[in-house]
Amino acid sequence: DTESIRPEKWLDEVKTLGAKYQGDFLLHTGDILGVKEHAIQMPKCNMDVFTIPGNHDLKKTGKNTREVYEKYLGPVYYSFEAGNFKFLQVVYARNIVDSENQLTWLKNELALLDHNKKIVIVRHEPPQYSDKITKFLLDNYSNKIAGFICGHTHSHLVRTIKNIPILMLTALNMLE
């Protein structure tokens, strides 16, 4: 969650942190703002960058629409694997309306899940049992979920949902 229309503002921080911790990849949990500008700068991070849109990234009109996001950063939901984990980048934001398509995609992804892998769900807003995606995951895969990684809250918190950790990360430009 960068909440910045100037990617150079956080890019140096990402490069420094990536070098310090020798990260394999970067998870960006949304509210990218200025999608095109960020997409141009992301290769300079010197690591793979996986993004998920936030509630400010998929407006109906303007320069932060789903079409712009997909043109510059790719699909709004997808998966990738790293080590013994399958990362599911799922969208839950108040302005996303294709939850049925996403749920069908999710079921297909999980049908192919290697039984040795754990699941990490990456999304912008913290999970709530009342949303279809979270309910489906918790009702059917809670024993496979290692945790949720989220942004949106602008604070660094750890909570749980059905004994599964939720790591909520602050916006990068709010770190001291």
C-alpha positions as a printed Julia matrix, in Angstrom:
176×3 Matrix{Float64}:
   0.0     0.0     0.0
   2.07    2.93   -1.24
  -0.62    5.6    -1.44
   1.72    7.63   -3.59
   1.41    8.9    -7.12
   5.22    9.23   -7.18
   6.81    5.77   -7.44
  10.29    7.15   -6.94
   9.17    8.1    -3.44
   9.02    4.47   -2.33
  11.25    2.79   -4.91
  14.46    3.65   -3.07
  12.99    2.22    0.14
  12.08   -1.01   -1.65
  15.56   -1.35   -3.13
  17.19   -0.74    0.26
  14.93   -3.19    2.08
  15.29   -5.79   -0.69
  19.07   -5.62   -0.48
  19.08   -5.66    3.32
  16.78   -8.67    3.65
  17.72  -10.26    0.31
  14.1   -10.66   -0.68
  13.15  -12.96   -3.51
  10.13  -10.93   -4.51
   7.94   -8.01   -3.5
   4.24   -8.21   -2.7
   2.42   -4.94   -3.28
  -0.95   -5.02   -1.54
  -2.65   -2.29   -3.53
  -3.52    1.38   -3.56
  -0.77    1.78   -6.09
  -2.18    5.05   -7.51
  -0.67    6.09  -10.8
  -0.6     2.51  -12.14
   1.22    3.39  -15.37
   3.93    5.36  -13.58
   4.48    2.57  -11.05
   4.56   -0.13  -13.73
   7.37    1.71  -15.5
   9.41    1.93  -12.28
   8.83   -1.57  -10.87
  11.58   -3.33  -12.89
  14.07   -1.09  -11.05
  13.27   -2.98   -7.82
  15.66   -5.73   -8.99
  13.21   -8.46   -7.96
   9.88   -9.85   -9.11
   6.98   -7.61   -8.1
   3.54   -9.11   -7.56
   0.71   -6.61   -7.24
  -2.9    -6.76   -6.21
  -5.2    -3.79   -6.75
  -6.61   -1.79   -3.87
  -9.8     0.15   -3.54
  -8.13    3.23   -5.12
  -6.82    1.32   -8.15
  -9.98    0.14   -9.86
 -12.17    3.18  -10.29
 -14.95    3.2   -12.88
 -13.45    6.22  -14.68
 -10.17    8.11  -14.77
  -6.6     6.92  -14.91
  -6.98    4.17  -12.3
  -9.47    1.76  -13.88
  -9.42   -2.02  -14.19
  -8.53   -1.7   -17.87
  -5.51    0.49  -17.09
  -4.44   -1.82  -14.25
  -4.6    -4.92  -16.45
  -2.81   -3.19  -19.34
   0.2    -2.2   -17.23
   0.3    -4.67  -14.34
  -1.6    -7.75  -15.51
  -4.6    -9.63  -14.16
  -6.33   -8.38  -11.04
  -6.3   -11.88   -9.52
  -3.81  -14.68  -10.14
  -1.51  -17.11   -8.38
   2.16  -17.94   -8.2
   4.29  -20.42   -6.28
   7.4   -19.85   -4.2
   8.95  -22.58   -2.1
   6.29  -24.64   -0.36
   3.65  -21.95   -0.81
   1.02  -21.12   -3.37
   0.25  -17.41   -3.25
  -3.29  -16.54   -4.25
  -3.61  -12.9    -5.18
  -7.33  -12.28   -4.7
  -9.3    -9.09   -4.98
 -11.67   -7.89   -2.36
 -12.39   -4.25   -2.53
 -15.74   -2.58   -2.28
 -15.64   -1.59   -5.95
 -14.94   -5.09   -7.36
 -18.09   -6.77   -8.57
 -16.96   -9.98  -10.32
 -16.77  -12.16   -7.21
 -18.5   -15.04   -9.03
 -15.84  -15.12  -11.78
 -13.11  -14.87   -9.19
 -14.67  -17.66   -7.13
 -14.78  -19.94  -10.2
 -11.13  -19.13  -10.92
 -10.24  -19.79   -7.28
 -11.95  -23.19   -7.26
 -10.04  -24.16  -10.41
  -6.72  -23.0    -8.9
  -7.31  -24.94   -5.69
  -8.34  -28.08   -7.56
  -4.76  -28.15   -8.9
  -3.14  -27.5    -5.51
  -0.16  -29.72   -4.7
  -1.04  -31.43   -1.4
   2.4   -30.49   -0.01
   1.87  -26.77   -0.51
   0.37  -24.3     1.93
  -1.7   -21.34    0.76
  -0.95  -17.66    1.38
  -3.77  -15.31    0.45
  -2.71  -11.82   -0.59
  -5.4    -9.18   -0.84
  -5.82   -5.48   -0.26
  -8.46   -5.35    2.44
  -8.34   -7.66    5.48
 -10.54  -10.74    5.19
 -14.04  -10.81    6.6
 -15.99  -14.02    6.97
 -18.98  -12.26    5.41
 -17.39  -12.03    1.94
 -17.84  -14.99   -0.44
 -14.14  -15.51   -1.19
 -13.06  -15.58    2.45
 -16.0   -17.76    3.47
 -15.22  -20.26    0.7
 -11.52  -20.41    1.63
 -12.11  -20.76    5.36
 -14.91  -23.3     5.0
 -12.98  -25.51    2.59
  -9.24  -24.9     2.96
  -8.55  -23.59    6.47
  -6.15  -26.49    7.13
  -4.07  -25.45    4.1
  -3.98  -21.68    4.71
  -0.7   -20.43    6.2
  -2.05  -16.89    6.45
  -3.38  -13.72    4.86
  -1.23  -10.73    3.85
  -3.11   -7.44    3.46
  -2.64   -3.69    3.21
  -5.39   -1.06    3.38
  -5.42   -0.4     7.13
  -2.37    1.92    7.18
  -1.18    0.23   10.34
   0.96   -2.79   11.08
  -1.19   -5.34   12.87
  -1.44   -9.08   13.29
  -4.89  -10.53   13.85
  -6.46  -13.92   13.29
  -9.56  -15.28   11.62
 -10.48  -18.83   12.61
  -6.96  -19.19   14.1
  -5.3   -18.2    10.8
  -2.92  -15.23   10.99
  -3.7   -12.02    9.14
  -0.67   -9.79    8.62
  -1.82   -6.24    7.9
   0.98   -4.05    6.64
   1.28   -0.3     6.82
   1.69    1.84    3.74
   5.36    1.89    2.79
   5.56    5.67    2.83
   4.36    5.64    6.44
   7.38    3.69    7.7
   9.93    5.69    9.67
